[in-house]
Amino acid sequence: MARTNWKKFRSVALPVLAFVVLALVALTAVLIALPGGGADEGVADSSRGGPQWEKGVTAGDVGRQLGVEVPEGARQRRAGLQVNPQEDVLLLSFQLPRDELGPFVEKLALEDPLKKLEPIDAEKPSAAPFGHLKLPEPETLDQVRKGSVCPPCAGNKKSRVQSLEIFTQPLGKERVRVYLRGL
C-alpha cells in the first residue's frame, strides 16, 4: 500500500516540482530583463545610491536652482540635473548674441575675470557630463574661457549650489555658447 502511494505521489509531485522550477527560472529571466534588473556595478541605479539624471528638467528650472536668470536672447537652451548621493550636478547651456555675454557675466559676480582655458584631450573623462546634453565638454574645446563664483559668497541667496563654473565658447563673430555647471 505504501509503495502504491509513493508511486502516485511521485507521478504527481515530480511534474509539479519540474513546473515550479521552470516557472522560477522564467520569472528570474523576466526580472533581469526589466530596466535596472541586471544592472552592473558601474551603471547608475537609484536603489544603490548611484547618480541619476532627472527627467523633464528645463533651462528655467536649472537657472532658478543656480540663481541665474537665463537671458531673453538665449537660444538652444539645454539643461540637466544629475542627482548624486553627495552633491548634485546642475548643467545649463545656451547660445547668446555676443553683445549680451558681457552683461550676463557681470551679473554672475565672478571671483576673477574669464580666463582662456587650454583644451584637454577629449579622450580623458571630464568632471562635467555635458555629453548628456548632447554637447562636447567645454574643457575639450578651443578658444574657451572659464570663470567661477561662489554664489553664497557673492550674496546670491537664490542659488542652491556652493560653486558655479562658467565656460564661454565663441561661435563665429556674432554668437557665443555659455556652459554653466553648478555643484
N, C-alpha and C positions, 0 to 999 in steps of 0.2 A: 504494500500500500504506500509506504513512504517513497519507494522507488517511482511509482506512478505519479505521485505529487511532484517529485523533483523533476521528472520529465516534462510535466505540464508547466511547472514554474519556469524551467529553463527554456522551453519553447516560446514562452511569452516574454520572459524577462530579458533574454539576450537581444531580441529585435528592439525592444523598448530602450534598453541601455544603449544600443548602437544608434538609435534615432536621437536620443538625448545628447550623446557625444557629438554627432554630426551637427545638431542644432547649435550647440555651444561653439563649435568651430566656425560655423557660418555667421553667428552673431558677432564673434570676435573679429572676423574679417570685415563685416559691415562697420563696426565701431572704429576700426583702424582706418577705414576708407573715408570716414567723416572728417571734415576740416578740423585740424588740430588733434585728431585721434591718434596719429602716429608721429607726432612732432619730434624732430631731432632736438638735441640739447641746444644747438645753435639757432634754432628757429624761435622767433618770438611767440610766446604763449602766455596769455594773461593769467592762467591758473598757476604758472610757475613764476610770476612776477617779472616777466620779460617785457621789453619795450613794445608798445602797441601804437599804431597810427590811429588817431581819432578820425571817424568818418564825418563828412559833411561840414568840415571846418572851412570858414570863409576868410577872405583877407580882412574883412571888417572885424570878425571875431578875434583873429590873432592880433590885429592892430590895437584893439581895445585892451587885450591882455598885456601887450607890450607897452601900453601907454603912449602909442604913436598914432597920430592922425594920418591916415593914408590920403595923400593929396588928391584933389579933384581931377587933375590931369593924368593920374596914374592909369596905365593900360596894362593889359596882360597880367593881371593880378593873380598870384598863386600863394597858397598858404598851407601850412601843415602844423599839426601838433602831435608830437611823439610823447606819449606818456611813459615815463620810466620810473622804476622803483625809488631812485634817489632824487633826480631832478628832471623835470620835463624840458623838452626842446621845442621852442616855438620858431617856426620859419615863415618868413614873409618875403615875397619878391614881387616887383612890379617895374614897369618902364615909365620913365618920366621925360618930358622935354628937358633938354639940358639946362635951360634957364630956370627951371623950377627946383633943380637939385640944391643949389646954394641955400635958398630959404628953408627947404626941408631939413638939410643937415644942421643948419643953425638952430632950429627948434629942438634938436636932439641934445644940445649942450654937451658935445663931445669933450672928453678929457684933453685930447690933443687934436690938432688938425688931421685930416685924412692923409695917410702916407702911402706911397707906392709900395705895392706888395710884389715880391718876387714869386713867380708861379712855382708851385711844387709839381712833382711828377704825378700825372693823372693816375698812374698805376697804384700809388700809395693810397691807403684808405684815409678818408677825411673825417674830422670830428663832426662836421655838419652834413647831414644827409639830404642835400638839395636835390639829389637824384630822385628822391621820392616825388618831387615837384616837376620831374622831367626837365631839370636844368643841370648844367655842369656845375661842379663845385667851384665857387668863386676863387678859391685858393689855387686852382689849376689854370686860370686864365691870364692872358697878357693884359697889361695896362689897367689892372685892378688897383683901386685904392681902398685902404682899410682904416677904420677907426673904431673906438669903443667908448662906452659910457656905463657908469653905474647908475641906473635910473633912481634908486632911492637916495644915493649920494647927491644927485643933481636936483633933488626935491620933487621928483616925479612920483606922486602918490598914486597915480592911476596904473602904474606898471606892477605886474606881479612877478617880474623877473629881477634877479640880482645883477645880471650883466647883459649888455646888449652890444652886439657887434654889427657894424655896417660895412658892406663892401659895395663899391660902385664900379661898374664896367661900362666904358663908352661903347655906344652902338652907332657908329658913324658920327657925323657932325652935329646932329640935332637931338639925339636921344641917348639916354643912359639907363642901364638896368641897375636897380637897387636890390641888394640882398640884405635881409636883416635876420639875425639869429639871436634869440634870447634864451638864456639859461637861468 
